Amino acid sequence: MSCVFCQIIKKELPSETVFEDDNLIVFKDIKPSAPIDLLVVSKKHIKSLIVMEKQDNSLLKEMVWQAKLLAVKFDLDQSGYRILFNCGRGGGQVIDHLHLHLMGGWNKTPVNNIV
């Protein structure tokens, strides 16, 4: 059985997708920790940054760059934002699939009103 993010990538589960390309999918977190909480998810299943291999390190660059672009798109670049990788259960990782959170908008429109 594939993980929940793999199911979203395969369109087996719905998501509020805000960006997608060959390597990444970005969607709204269903349990947001901020008014804007987007998940930037690798389409390649990698359990965590903890077990990531060197040959996949360019993926991190793409993830961070896409988070930066989305921060601009959602006007977070002026007010500030947080980029967060949770690594392992002890680090707060709930879904065993490489992803980062783009969080912000504490002084912006609630997450339900974006996109």
C-alpha positions in Angstrom: 0.0 0.0 0.0 1.4 3.4 -1.0 1.5 6.3 1.4 -1.1 9.1 1.4 1.2 11.5 -0.5 1.8 8.8 -3.1 -1.9 8.4 -3.4 -2.3 12.2 -3.9 0.4 12.2 -6.5 -1.4 9.4 -8.4 -4.7 11.3 -8.1 -6.2 8.5 -6.0 -6.9 11.0 -3.2 -8.0 14.6 -3.7 -6.0 17.6 -2.7 -6.2 21.3 -3.2 -3.2 21.5 -5.5 -1.6 24.9 -6.1 1.4 23.7 -8.2 2.6 20.6 -10.0 5.4 19.7 -12.4 7.4 16.5 -13.2 9.2 16.4 -9.8 6.9 18.2 -7.3 3.4 18.6 -6.2 2.3 21.4 -3.9 -1.0 21.4 -2.0 -2.7 22.8 1.0 -2.2 21.0 4.3 -5.5 19.6 5.6 -4.3 20.3 9.1 -2.6 23.7 8.7 -0.3 25.1 11.4 -0.5 28.6 9.9 -3.1 30.6 7.9 -1.1 29.5 4.8 0.4 26.0 5.1 1.4 24.5 1.8 3.1 21.1 1.4 5.9 21.0 -1.2 6.1 17.2 -1.9 8.6 15.2 -3.9 6.9 13.0 -6.4 9.7 10.5 -5.9 9.0 8.5 -2.8 11.7 9.2 -0.3 10.8 8.4 3.3 12.5 11.4 4.9 15.4 13.7 4.6 17.1 11.4 7.1 17.4 8.6 4.6 17.8 10.7 1.5 20.7 9.7 -0.8 23.2 12.1 -2.4 22.0 11.5 -5.9 18.6 13.1 -4.9 20.1 16.3 -3.4 19.1 18.4 -6.4 15.5 17.7 -5.4 16.0 19.7 -2.2 17.1 22.7 -4.3 13.9 22.4 -6.4 11.7 22.1 -3.3 13.2 25.2 -1.6 13.1 27.2 -4.9 9.4 26.3 -5.5 8.6 27.3 -1.9 10.3 30.7 -2.5 8.3 31.2 -5.7 5.0 30.3 -4.0 5.9 32.7 -1.1 6.0 35.4 -3.7 2.8 34.2 -5.4 0.9 34.3 -2.0 2.4 37.6 -1.0 4.4 36.1 1.9 7.7 37.5 0.7 6.9 40.9 2.2 5.6 39.8 5.6 7.9 36.8 6.0 7.4 33.0 6.0 8.8 29.8 7.4 10.1 26.8 5.5 10.2 23.6 7.6 11.3 20.0 7.1 10.2 17.6 9.8 12.6 14.7 10.0 11.4 11.5 11.6 8.8 11.0 14.3 10.9 12.7 16.9 11.1 15.8 14.6 7.4 15.9 14.0 7.2 14.1 10.7 3.8 12.4 10.4 3.8 11.3 6.8 6.8 9.1 5.7 7.3 10.9 2.4 9.8 13.8 1.8 8.1 17.2 2.0 8.5 20.6 3.3 6.0 23.1 4.8 5.7 26.6 3.5 4.0 28.5 6.3 3.0 32.1 6.7 0.2 34.6 6.4 -0.4 35.2 10.1 -1.4 38.7 9.0 -2.9 37.5 5.7 -6.1 35.9 4.3 -7.0 32.6 5.9 -5.8 29.4 4.1 -9.4 28.6 2.9 -9.4 31.7 0.8 -6.2 31.2 -1.2 -6.0 30.0 -4.8 
